[in-house]
Amino acid sequence: MSSAFYNLFVRTIQRALEIPSRGLPKSQSYKEPFDEPLGVSTSGIVWLTNLRHKNFVHGIRYEPCSPKNCEWAIENAGIDPTEFSFIDMGCGKGRPLIIAARHKFAELIGVDYSRKLCGIAKDNLQRLSIPARIVCQDAVEFDVPDRDIFVFFYAPFGPVVLHKVVENLRRAKRVVVAYHGLGQRAIEDHPWLKPFACFDDTVLFRNF
């Protein structure tokens, strides 16, 4: 059995077991209102993000974030964005980076292990002249900058990867984490991050 077929088989079984908590898989092919006025393409669900990667079995499909939730997270973080780097873990097509660009963060970074999605993100950001850095790399291997960071997670991967990524965030100074989705429980297992605000299944954590 090839590694790609094995990964797909395991991911399918995992997703089937998650139906009671996450519901049935859904499709999405239309272009959302977010994209139209900007001339970008961030809509649509992508299931096969990087089939041959060892962490594919721990991944979750690409699905665009809710602009309302992302805006809320940034506006309620209680920080001066100009002092923080914004990092989107599992950035997909780059929607959170487009939203974060409106808030004048010191730096914008998107991390994703899918070359296809990274390419789309780069194209979207270039269309809007947004100077973000897209890192095509497994989030576990990403070198977290030694500065103040705001990290956005829109349920990009399961707890096995999430635990490792969150632990890597210790390298930074002040850390704010915005997490949307069921993975909140995994972050709560890291007591150095304290929850301080929540809205519509999006929770904010920080270490200061």
mmCIF file of the C-alpha atoms, coordinates in Angstrom:
data_MODEL
# 
_entry.id   MODEL 
# 
loop_
_atom_site.group_PDB 
_atom_site.id 
_atom_site.type_symbol 
_atom_site.label_atom_id 
_atom_site.label_alt_id 
_atom_site.label_comp_id 
_atom_site.label_asym_id 
_atom_site.label_entity_id 
_atom_site.label_seq_id 
_atom_site.pdbx_PDB_ins_code 
_atom_site.Cartn_x 
_atom_site.Cartn_y 
_atom_site.Cartn_z 
_atom_site.occupancy 
_atom_site.B_iso_or_equiv 
_atom_site.pdbx_formal_charge 
_atom_site.auth_seq_id 
_atom_site.auth_comp_id 
_atom_site.auth_asym_id 
_atom_site.auth_atom_id 
_atom_site.pdbx_PDB_model_num 
ATOM 1   C CA . MET A 1 1   ? 0.000   0.000  0.000  1.00 0.00 ? 1   MET A CA 1 
ATOM 2   C CA . SER A 1 2   ? 1.474   3.372  -0.993 1.00 0.00 ? 2   SER A CA 1 
ATOM 3   C CA . SER A 1 3   ? 1.952   6.048  1.660  1.00 0.00 ? 3   SER A CA 1 
ATOM 4   C CA . ALA A 1 4   ? -0.502  8.348  -0.132 1.00 0.00 ? 4   ALA A CA 1 
ATOM 5   C CA . PHE A 1 5   ? -3.231  5.677  -0.229 1.00 0.00 ? 5   PHE A CA 1 
ATOM 6   C CA . TYR A 1 6   ? -2.570  4.731  3.392  1.00 0.00 ? 6   TYR A CA 1 
ATOM 7   C CA . ASN A 1 7   ? -2.788  8.371  4.519  1.00 0.00 ? 7   ASN A CA 1 
ATOM 8   C CA . LEU A 1 8   ? -6.054  8.829  2.653  1.00 0.00 ? 8   LEU A CA 1 
ATOM 9   C CA . PHE A 1 9   ? -7.475  5.628  4.135  1.00 0.00 ? 9   PHE A CA 1 
ATOM 10  C CA . VAL A 1 10  ? -6.563  6.644  7.710  1.00 0.00 ? 10  VAL A CA 1 
ATOM 11  C CA . ARG A 1 11  ? -7.864  10.189 7.237  1.00 0.00 ? 11  ARG A CA 1 
ATOM 12  C CA . THR A 1 12  ? -11.176 8.853  5.878  1.00 0.00 ? 12  THR A CA 1 
ATOM 13  C CA . ILE A 1 13  ? -11.617 6.549  8.867  1.00 0.00 ? 13  ILE A CA 1 
ATOM 14  C CA . GLN A 1 14  ? -10.777 9.369  11.285 1.00 0.00 ? 14  GLN A CA 1 
ATOM 15  C CA . ARG A 1 15  ? -13.263 11.693 9.628  1.00 0.00 ? 15  ARG A CA 1 
ATOM 16  C CA . ALA A 1 16  ? -15.992 9.043  9.791  1.00 0.00 ? 16  ALA A CA 1 
ATOM 17  C CA . LEU A 1 17  ? -15.398 8.654  13.527 1.00 0.00 ? 17  LEU A CA 1 
ATOM 18  C CA . GLU A 1 18  ? -15.700 12.431 13.963 1.00 0.00 ? 18  GLU A CA 1 
ATOM 19  C CA . ILE A 1 19  ? -19.173 12.662 12.406 1.00 0.00 ? 19  ILE A CA 1 
ATOM 20  C CA . PRO A 1 20  ? -20.977 12.632 15.807 1.00 0.00 ? 20  PRO A CA 1 
ATOM 21  C CA . SER A 1 21  ? -19.055 15.744 16.923 1.00 0.00 ? 21  SER A CA 1 
ATOM 22  C CA . ARG A 1 22  ? -18.359 17.546 13.628 1.00 0.00 ? 22  ARG A CA 1 
ATOM 23  C CA . GLY A 1 23  ? -21.283 16.478 11.481 1.00 0.00 ? 23  GLY A CA 1 
ATOM 24  C CA . LEU A 1 24  ? -21.241 15.132 7.938  1.00 0.00 ? 24  LEU A CA 1 
ATOM 25  C CA . PRO A 1 25  ? -18.670 16.390 5.418  1.00 0.00 ? 25  PRO A CA 1 
ATOM 26  C CA . LYS A 1 26  ? -19.890 19.363 3.415  1.00 0.00 ? 26  LYS A CA 1 
ATOM 27  C CA . SER A 1 27  ? -18.953 20.778 0.060  1.00 0.00 ? 27  SER A CA 1 
ATOM 28  C CA . GLN A 1 28  ? -18.482 24.377 -0.936 1.00 0.00 ? 28  GLN A CA 1 
ATOM 29  C CA . SER A 1 29  ? -17.925 25.527 -4.489 1.00 0.00 ? 29  SER A CA 1 
ATOM 30  C CA . TYR A 1 30  ? -19.450 28.995 -4.605 1.00 0.00 ? 30  TYR A CA 1 
ATOM 31  C CA . LYS A 1 31  ? -17.520 32.230 -4.331 1.00 0.00 ? 31  LYS A CA 1 
ATOM 32  C CA . GLU A 1 32  ? -18.188 33.931 -1.027 1.00 0.00 ? 32  GLU A CA 1 
ATOM 33  C CA . PRO A 1 33  ? -19.018 37.647 -0.701 1.00 0.00 ? 33  PRO A CA 1 
ATOM 34  C CA . PHE A 1 34  ? -15.578 38.185 0.899  1.00 0.00 ? 34  PHE A CA 1 
ATOM 35  C CA . ASP A 1 35  ? -13.819 37.396 -2.379 1.00 0.00 ? 35  ASP A CA 1 
ATOM 36  C CA . GLU A 1 36  ? -15.882 39.312 -4.937 1.00 0.00 ? 36  GLU A CA 1 
ATOM 37  C CA . PRO A 1 37  ? -14.976 42.938 -4.120 1.00 0.00 ? 37  PRO A CA 1 
ATOM 38  C CA . LEU A 1 38  ? -11.301 42.069 -3.570 1.00 0.00 ? 38  LEU A CA 1 
ATOM 39  C CA . GLY A 1 39  ? -10.817 40.015 -6.702 1.00 0.00 ? 39  GLY A CA 1 
ATOM 40  C CA . VAL A 1 40  ? -9.286  37.111 -4.785 1.00 0.00 ? 40  VAL A CA 1 
ATOM 41  C CA . SER A 1 41  ? -10.048 33.416 -4.392 1.00 0.00 ? 41  SER A CA 1 
ATOM 42  C CA . THR A 1 42  ? -10.186 32.197 -0.789 1.00 0.00 ? 42  THR A CA 1 
ATOM 43  C CA . SER A 1 43  ? -13.457 30.247 -0.926 1.00 0.00 ? 43  SER A CA 1 
ATOM 44  C CA . GLY A 1 44  ? -14.070 26.542 -1.328 1.00 0.00 ? 44  GLY A CA 1 
ATOM 45  C CA . ILE A 1 45  ? -13.207 23.435 0.668  1.00 0.00 ? 45  ILE A CA 1 
ATOM 46  C CA . VAL A 1 46  ? -10.033 21.502 -0.211 1.00 0.00 ? 46  VAL A CA 1 
ATOM 47  C CA . TRP A 1 47  ? -9.787  17.957 1.149  1.00 0.00 ? 47  TRP A CA 1 
ATOM 48  C CA . LEU A 1 48  ? -6.554  16.601 -0.374 1.00 0.00 ? 48  LEU A CA 1 
ATOM 49  C CA . THR A 1 49  ? -4.117  19.244 0.856  1.00 0.00 ? 49  THR A CA 1 
ATOM 50  C CA . ASN A 1 50  ? -0.858  17.245 0.878  1.00 0.00 ? 50  ASN A CA 1 
ATOM 51  C CA . LEU A 1 51  ? -1.666  13.569 0.521  1.00 0.00 ? 51  LEU A CA 1 
ATOM 52  C CA . ARG A 1 52  ? 1.910   12.240 0.700  1.00 0.00 ? 52  ARG A CA 1 
ATOM 53  C CA . HIS A 1 53  ? 2.947   14.187 3.799  1.00 0.00 ? 53  HIS A CA 1 
ATOM 54  C CA . LYS A 1 54  ? 3.417   12.195 7.003  1.00 0.00 ? 54  LYS A CA 1 
ATOM 55  C CA . ASN A 1 55  ? 1.121   14.574 8.901  1.00 0.00 ? 55  ASN A CA 1 
ATOM 56  C CA . PHE A 1 56  ? -1.709  14.457 6.345  1.00 0.00 ? 56  PHE A CA 1 
ATOM 57  C CA . VAL A 1 57  ? -3.541  11.994 8.612  1.00 0.00 ? 57  VAL A CA 1 
ATOM 58  C CA . HIS A 1 58  ? -3.580  14.656 11.340 1.00 0.00 ? 58  HIS A CA 1 
ATOM 59  C CA . GLY A 1 59  ? -4.691  17.441 9.038  1.00 0.00 ? 59  GLY A CA 1 
ATOM 60  C CA . ILE A 1 60  ? -8.131  18.909 8.558  1.00 0.00 ? 60  ILE A CA 1 
ATOM 61  C CA . ARG A 1 61  ? -9.551  20.054 5.226  1.00 0.00 ? 61  ARG A CA 1 
ATOM 62  C CA . TYR A 1 62  ? -8.944  23.618 4.081  1.00 0.00 ? 62  TYR A CA 1 
ATOM 63  C CA . GLU A 1 63  ? -11.991 25.738 4.750  1.00 0.00 ? 63  GLU A CA 1 
ATOM 64  C CA . PRO A 1 64  ? -11.994 29.565 4.723  1.00 0.00 ? 64  PRO A CA 1 
ATOM 65  C CA . CYS A 1 65  ? -12.326 31.269 8.069  1.00 0.00 ? 65  CYS A CA 1 
ATOM 66  C CA . SER A 1 66  ? -15.281 33.417 9.054  1.00 0.00 ? 66  SER A CA 1 
ATOM 67  C CA . PRO A 1 67  ? -14.238 37.055 8.497  1.00 0.00 ? 67  PRO A CA 1 
ATOM 68  C CA . LYS A 1 68  ? -16.353 38.049 11.497 1.00 0.00 ? 68  LYS A CA 1 
ATOM 69  C CA . ASN A 1 69  ? -14.529 35.651 13.810 1.00 0.00 ? 69  ASN A CA 1 
ATOM 70  C CA . CYS A 1 70  ? -11.098 36.678 12.574 1.00 0.00 ? 70  CYS A CA 1 
ATOM 71  C CA . GLU A 1 71  ? -11.897 40.383 12.938 1.00 0.00 ? 71  GLU A CA 1 
ATOM 72  C CA . TRP A 1 72  ? -13.292 39.780 16.418 1.00 0.00 ? 72  TRP A CA 1 
ATOM 73  C CA . ALA A 1 73  ? -10.157 37.925 17.507 1.00 0.00 ? 73  ALA A CA 1 
ATOM 74  C CA . ILE A 1 74  ? -7.848  40.731 16.392 1.00 0.00 ? 74  ILE A CA 1 
ATOM 75  C CA . GLU A 1 75  ? -9.993  43.543 17.763 1.00 0.00 ? 75  GLU A CA 1 
ATOM 76  C CA . ASN A 1 76  ? -10.402 41.879 21.168 1.00 0.00 ? 76  ASN A CA 1 
ATOM 77  C CA . ALA A 1 77  ? -6.821  40.712 21.696 1.00 0.00 ? 77  ALA A CA 1 
ATOM 78  C CA . GLY A 1 78  ? -5.996  43.802 23.744 1.00 0.00 ? 78  GLY A CA 1 
ATOM 79  C CA . ILE A 1 79  ? -2.749  44.473 21.884 1.00 0.00 ? 79  ILE A CA 1 
ATOM 80  C CA . ASP A 1 80  ? -1.148  47.059 19.647 1.00 0.00 ? 80  ASP A CA 1 
ATOM 81  C CA . PRO A 1 81  ? -0.856  45.119 16.356 1.00 0.00 ? 81  PRO A CA 1 
ATOM 82  C CA . THR A 1 82  ? 2.158   47.169 15.288 1.00 0.00 ? 82  THR A CA 1 
ATOM 83  C CA . GLU A 1 83  ? 4.125   45.423 18.065 1.00 0.00 ? 83  GLU A CA 1 
ATOM 84  C CA . PHE A 1 84  ? 3.160   41.885 17.010 1.00 0.00 ? 84  PHE A CA 1 
ATOM 85  C CA . SER A 1 85  ? 3.791   39.504 14.129 1.00 0.00 ? 85  SER A CA 1 
ATOM 86  C CA . PHE A 1 86  ? 0.590   37.872 12.849 1.00 0.00 ? 86  PHE A CA 1 
ATOM 87  C CA . ILE A 1 87  ? 1.074   34.175 12.085 1.00 0.00 ? 87  ILE A CA 1 
ATOM 88  C CA . ASP A 1 88  ? -1.643  32.102 10.426 1.00 0.00 ? 88  ASP A CA 1 
ATOM 89  C CA . MET A 1 89  ? -0.928  28.417 11.087 1.00 0.00 ? 89  MET A CA 1 
ATOM 90  C CA . GLY A 1 90  ? -2.416  26.429 8.231  1.00 0.00 ? 90  GLY A CA 1 
ATOM 91  C CA . CYS A 1 91  ? -2.948  29.587 6.200  1.00 0.00 ? 91  CYS A CA 1 
ATOM 92  C CA . GLY A 1 92  ? -4.527  27.865 3.206  1.00 0.00 ? 92  GLY A CA 1 
ATOM 93  C CA . LYS A 1 93  ? -5.510  30.467 0.620  1.00 0.00 ? 93  LYS A CA 1 
ATOM 94  C CA . GLY A 1 94  ? -4.611  33.408 2.858  1.00 0.00 ? 94  GLY A CA 1 
ATOM 95  C CA . ARG A 1 95  ? -7.921  34.904 3.995  1.00 0.00 ? 95  ARG A CA 1 
ATOM 96  C CA . PRO A 1 96  ? -6.852  35.661 7.613  1.00 0.00 ? 96  PRO A CA 1 
ATOM 97  C CA . LEU A 1 97  ? -3.701  37.347 6.299  1.00 0.00 ? 97  LEU A CA 1 
ATOM 98  C CA . ILE A 1 98  ? -5.825  39.610 4.110  1.00 0.00 ? 98  ILE A CA 1 
ATOM 99  C CA . ILE A 1 99  ? -7.925  40.539 7.132  1.00 0.00 ? 99  ILE A CA 1 
ATOM 100 C CA . ALA A 1 100 ? -4.886  41.014 9.391  1.00 0.00 ? 100 ALA A CA 1 
ATOM 101 C CA . ALA A 1 101 ? -3.312  43.378 6.826  1.00 0.00 ? 101 ALA A CA 1 
ATOM 102 C CA . ARG A 1 102 ? -6.026  45.911 7.683  1.00 0.00 ? 102 ARG A CA 1 
ATOM 103 C CA . HIS A 1 103 ? -4.708  46.109 11.249 1.00 0.00 ? 103 HIS A CA 1 
ATOM 104 C CA . LYS A 1 104 ? -1.091  47.023 10.461 1.00 0.00 ? 104 LYS A CA 1 
ATOM 105 C CA . PHE A 1 105 ? 0.719   44.157 12.183 1.00 0.00 ? 105 PHE A CA 1 
ATOM 106 C CA . ALA A 1 106 ? 4.500   44.427 12.244 1.00 0.00 ? 106 ALA A CA 1 
ATOM 107 C CA . GLU A 1 107 ? 4.743   41.323 10.069 1.00 0.00 ? 107 GLU A CA 1 
ATOM 108 C CA . LEU A 1 108 ? 2.393   38.897 8.337  1.00 0.00 ? 108 LEU A CA 1 
ATOM 109 C CA . ILE A 1 109 ? 3.341   35.216 8.055  1.00 0.00 ? 109 ILE A CA 1 
ATOM 110 C CA . GLY A 1 110 ? 1.340   32.313 6.653  1.00 0.00 ? 110 GLY A CA 1 
ATOM 111 C CA . VAL A 1 111 ? 2.408   28.710 7.245  1.00 0.00 ? 111 VAL A CA 1 
ATOM 112 C CA . ASP A 1 112 ? 1.034   25.760 5.286  1.00 0.00 ? 112 ASP A CA 1 
ATOM 113 C CA . TYR A 1 113 ? 2.383   22.392 4.108  1.00 0.00 ? 113 TYR A CA 1 
ATOM 114 C CA . SER A 1 114 ? 0.436   22.427 0.832  1.00 0.00 ? 114 SER A CA 1 
ATOM 115 C CA . ARG A 1 115 ? 2.359   23.887 -2.104 1.00 0.00 ? 115 ARG A CA 1 
ATOM 116 C CA . LYS A 1 116 ? -0.875  24.323 -4.036 1.00 0.00 ? 116 LYS A CA 1 
ATOM 117 C CA . LEU A 1 117 ? -2.546  26.329 -1.268 1.00 0.00 ? 117 LEU A CA 1 
ATOM 118 C CA . CYS A 1 118 ? 0.607   28.361 -0.644 1.00 0.00 ? 118 CYS A CA 1 
ATOM 119 C CA . GLY A 1 119 ? 0.678   29.274 -4.318 1.00 0.00 ? 119 GLY A CA 1 
ATOM 120 C CA . ILE A 1 120 ? -2.936  30.438 -4.196 1.00 0.00 ? 120 ILE A CA 1 
ATOM 121 C CA . ALA A 1 121 ? -2.254  32.439 -1.029 1.00 0.00 ? 121 ALA A CA 1 
ATOM 122 C CA . LYS A 1 122 ? 0.750   34.153 -2.626 1.00 0.00 ? 122 LYS A CA 1 
ATOM 123 C CA . ASP A 1 123 ? -1.315  35.057 -5.689 1.00 0.00 ? 123 ASP A CA 1 
ATOM 124 C CA . ASN A 1 124 ? -4.159  36.461 -3.562 1.00 0.00 ? 124 ASN A CA 1 
ATOM 125 C CA . LEU A 1 125 ? -1.786  38.576 -1.489 1.00 0.00 ? 125 LEU A CA 1 
ATOM 126 C CA . GLN A 1 126 ? 0.096   39.846 -4.524 1.00 0.00 ? 126 GLN A CA 1 
ATOM 127 C CA . ARG A 1 127 ? -3.165  40.952 -6.104 1.00 0.00 ? 127 ARG A CA 1 
ATOM 128 C CA . LEU A 1 128 ? -3.758  43.164 -3.063 1.00 0.00 ? 128 LEU A CA 1 
ATOM 129 C CA . SER A 1 129 ? -0.105  44.240 -2.697 1.00 0.00 ? 129 SER A CA 1 
ATOM 130 C CA . ILE A 1 130 ? 0.025   42.766 0.809  1.00 0.00 ? 130 ILE A CA 1 
ATOM 131 C CA . PRO A 1 131 ? 3.651   42.075 1.874  1.00 0.00 ? 131 PRO A CA 1 
ATOM 132 C CA . ALA A 1 132 ? 3.073   38.794 3.677  1.00 0.00 ? 132 ALA A CA 1 
ATOM 133 C CA . ARG A 1 133 ? 5.592   35.953 3.910  1.00 0.00 ? 133 ARG A CA 1 
ATOM 134 C CA . ILE A 1 134 ? 4.217   32.536 2.964  1.00 0.00 ? 134 ILE A CA 1 
ATOM 135 C CA . VAL A 1 135 ? 6.198   29.641 4.411  1.00 0.00 ? 135 VAL A CA 1 
ATOM 136 C CA . CYS A 1 136 ? 5.485   26.333 2.678  1.00 0.00 ? 136 CYS A CA 1 
ATOM 137 C CA . GLN A 1 137 ? 6.381   24.044 5.560  1.00 0.00 ? 137 GLN A CA 1 
ATOM 138 C CA . ASP A 1 138 ? 4.910   21.697 8.137  1.00 0.00 ? 138 ASP A CA 1 
ATOM 139 C CA . ALA A 1 139 ? 3.763   23.880 11.040 1.00 0.00 ? 139 ALA A CA 1 
ATOM 140 C CA . VAL A 1 140 ? 5.648   21.585 13.452 1.00 0.00 ? 140 VAL A CA 1 
ATOM 141 C CA . GLU A 1 141 ? 8.926   22.531 11.763 1.00 0.00 ? 141 GLU A CA 1 
ATOM 142 C CA . PHE A 1 142 ? 8.241   26.273 11.540 1.00 0.00 ? 142 PHE A CA 1 
ATOM 143 C CA . ASP A 1 143 ? 10.860  28.412 13.293 1.00 0.00 ? 143 ASP A CA 1 
ATOM 144 C CA . VAL A 1 144 ? 8.788   30.604 15.603 1.00 0.00 ? 144 VAL A CA 1 
ATOM 145 C CA . PRO A 1 145 ? 10.227  34.148 15.761 1.00 0.00 ? 145 PRO A CA 1 
ATOM 146 C CA . ASP A 1 146 ? 11.670  35.398 19.036 1.00 0.00 ? 146 ASP A CA 1 
ATOM 147 C CA . ARG A 1 147 ? 9.316   38.352 19.329 1.00 0.00 ? 147 ARG A CA 1 
ATOM 148 C CA . ASP A 1 148 ? 5.683   39.172 20.200 1.00 0.00 ? 148 ASP A CA 1 
ATOM 149 C CA . ILE A 1 149 ? 3.293   37.070 18.108 1.00 0.00 ? 149 ILE A CA 1 
ATOM 150 C CA . PHE A 1 150 ? -0.428  36.753 17.433 1.00 0.00 ? 150 PHE A CA 1 
ATOM 151 C CA . VAL A 1 151 ? -1.132  33.228 16.172 1.00 0.00 ? 151 VAL A CA 1 
ATOM 152 C CA . PHE A 1 152 ? -4.361  32.399 14.370 1.00 0.00 ? 152 PHE A CA 1 
ATOM 153 C CA . PHE A 1 153 ? -5.645  28.816 14.093 1.00 0.00 ? 153 PHE A CA 1 
ATOM 154 C CA . TYR A 1 154 ? -8.800  28.036 12.150 1.00 0.00 ? 154 TYR A CA 1 
ATOM 155 C CA . ALA A 1 155 ? -8.863  24.337 13.144 1.00 0.00 ? 155 ALA A CA 1 
ATOM 156 C CA . PRO A 1 156 ? -6.051  23.450 10.699 1.00 0.00 ? 156 PRO A CA 1 
ATOM 157 C CA . PHE A 1 157 ? -4.951  20.127 12.190 1.00 0.00 ? 157 PHE A CA 1 
ATOM 158 C CA . GLY A 1 158 ? -5.656  17.625 14.937 1.00 0.00 ? 158 GLY A CA 1 
ATOM 159 C CA . PRO A 1 159 ? -4.272  17.486 18.494 1.00 0.00 ? 159 PRO A CA 1 
ATOM 160 C CA . VAL A 1 160 ? -1.155  15.432 17.666 1.00 0.00 ? 160 VAL A CA 1 
ATOM 161 C CA . VAL A 1 161 ? 0.238   18.270 15.547 1.00 0.00 ? 161 VAL A CA 1 
ATOM 162 C CA . LEU A 1 162 ? -1.405  21.046 17.538 1.00 0.00 ? 162 LEU A CA 1 
ATOM 163 C CA . HIS A 1 163 ? 0.325   20.054 20.787 1.00 0.00 ? 163 HIS A CA 1 
ATOM 164 C CA . LYS A 1 164 ? 3.733   20.225 19.104 1.00 0.00 ? 164 LYS A CA 1 
ATOM 165 C CA . VAL A 1 165 ? 3.025   23.555 17.441 1.00 0.00 ? 165 VAL A CA 1 
ATOM 166 C CA . VAL A 1 166 ? 1.726   25.165 20.636 1.00 0.00 ? 166 VAL A CA 1 
ATOM 167 C CA . GLU A 1 167 ? 4.785   24.001 22.538 1.00 0.00 ? 167 GLU A CA 1 
ATOM 168 C CA . ASN A 1 168 ? 6.996   25.612 19.882 1.00 0.00 ? 168 ASN A CA 1 
ATOM 169 C CA . LEU A 1 169 ? 5.267   28.943 20.526 1.00 0.00 ? 169 LEU A CA 1 
ATOM 170 C CA . ARG A 1 170 ? 7.151   29.136 23.834 1.00 0.00 ? 170 ARG A CA 1 
ATOM 171 C CA . ARG A 1 171 ? 10.118  30.469 21.859 1.00 0.00 ? 171 ARG A CA 1 
ATOM 172 C CA . ALA A 1 172 ? 8.309   33.764 21.362 1.00 0.00 ? 172 ALA A CA 1 
ATOM 173 C CA . LYS A 1 173 ? 7.936   36.563 23.905 1.00 0.00 ? 173 LYS A CA 1 
ATOM 174 C CA . ARG A 1 174 ? 4.352   37.747 24.323 1.00 0.00 ? 174 ARG A CA 1 
ATOM 175 C CA . VAL A 1 175 ? 1.994   35.240 22.715 1.00 0.00 ? 175 VAL A CA 1 
ATOM 176 C CA . VAL A 1 176 ? -1.673  35.633 21.815 1.00 0.00 ? 176 VAL A CA 1 
ATOM 177 C CA . VAL A 1 177 ? -3.434  32.621 20.321 1.00 0.00 ? 177 VAL A CA 1 
ATOM 178 C CA . ALA A 1 178 ? -6.795  32.804 18.586 1.00 0.00 ? 178 ALA A CA 1 
ATOM 179 C CA . TYR A 1 179 ? -8.304  29.358 18.029 1.00 0.00 ? 179 TYR A CA 1 
ATOM 180 C CA . HIS A 1 180 ? -11.553 28.493 16.302 1.00 0.00 ? 180 HIS A CA 1 
ATOM 181 C CA . GLY A 1 181 ? -12.901 24.948 16.475 1.00 0.00 ? 181 GLY A CA 1 
ATOM 182 C CA . LEU A 1 182 ? -12.796 21.789 18.548 1.00 0.00 ? 182 LEU A CA 1 
ATOM 183 C CA . GLY A 1 183 ? -9.034  21.943 19.123 1.00 0.00 ? 183 GLY A CA 1 
ATOM 184 C CA . GLN A 1 184 ? -9.470  24.436 21.946 1.00 0.00 ? 184 GLN A CA 1 
ATOM 185 C CA . ARG A 1 185 ? -9.251  21.560 24.406 1.00 0.00 ? 185 ARG A CA 1 
ATOM 186 C CA . ALA A 1 186 ? -5.751  20.687 23.232 1.00 0.00 ? 186 ALA A CA 1 
ATOM 187 C CA . ILE A 1 187 ? -4.590  24.242 23.854 1.00 0.00 ? 187 ILE A CA 1 
ATOM 188 C CA . GLU A 1 188 ? -6.078  24.152 27.335 1.00 0.00 ? 188 GLU A CA 1 
ATOM 189 C CA . ASP A 1 189 ? -3.640  21.297 28.062 1.00 0.00 ? 189 ASP A CA 1 
ATOM 190 C CA . HIS A 1 190 ? -0.847  23.907 27.935 1.00 0.00 ? 190 HIS A CA 1 
ATOM 191 C CA . PRO A 1 191 ? -1.340  25.896 31.166 1.00 0.00 ? 191 PRO A CA 1 
ATOM 192 C CA . TRP A 1 192 ? 1.192   28.558 30.184 1.00 0.00 ? 192 TRP A CA 1 
ATOM 193 C CA . LEU A 1 193 ? -1.529  29.890 27.871 1.00 0.00 ? 193 LEU A CA 1 
ATOM 194 C CA . LYS A 1 194 ? -4.564  31.333 29.649 1.00 0.00 ? 194 LYS A CA 1 
ATOM 195 C CA . PRO A 1 195 ? -7.969  31.850 27.995 1.00 0.00 ? 195 PRO A CA 1 
ATOM 196 C CA . PHE A 1 196 ? -9.305  35.377 28.382 1.00 0.00 ? 196 PHE A CA 1 
ATOM 197 C CA . ALA A 1 197 ? -12.097 35.909 25.836 1.00 0.00 ? 197 ALA A CA 1 
ATOM 198 C CA . CYS A 1 198 ? -14.394 33.888 23.596 1.00 0.00 ? 198 CYS A CA 1 
ATOM 199 C CA . PHE A 1 199 ? -16.950 34.438 20.848 1.00 0.00 ? 199 PHE A CA 1 
ATOM 200 C CA . ASP A 1 200 ? -18.839 31.974 18.660 1.00 0.00 ? 200 ASP A CA 1 
ATOM 201 C CA . ASP A 1 201 ? -16.460 29.033 19.172 1.00 0.00 ? 201 ASP A CA 1 
ATOM 202 C CA . THR A 1 202 ? -13.384 31.265 18.872 1.00 0.00 ? 202 THR A CA 1 
ATOM 203 C CA . VAL A 1 203 ? -11.244 31.506 22.013 1.00 0.00 ? 203 VAL A CA 1 
ATOM 204 C CA . LEU A 1 204 ? -8.369  33.872 22.803 1.00 0.00 ? 204 LEU A CA 1 
ATOM 205 C CA . PHE A 1 205 ? -5.401  32.724 24.910 1.00 0.00 ? 205 PHE A CA 1 
ATOM 206 C CA . ARG A 1 206 ? -2.264  34.559 26.041 1.00 0.00 ? 206 ARG A CA 1 
ATOM 207 C CA . ASN A 1 207 ? 0.853   34.110 28.173 1.00 0.00 ? 207 ASN A CA 1 
ATOM 208 C CA . PHE A 1 208 ? 0.939   37.550 29.777 1.00 0.00 ? 208 PHE A CA 1 
# 
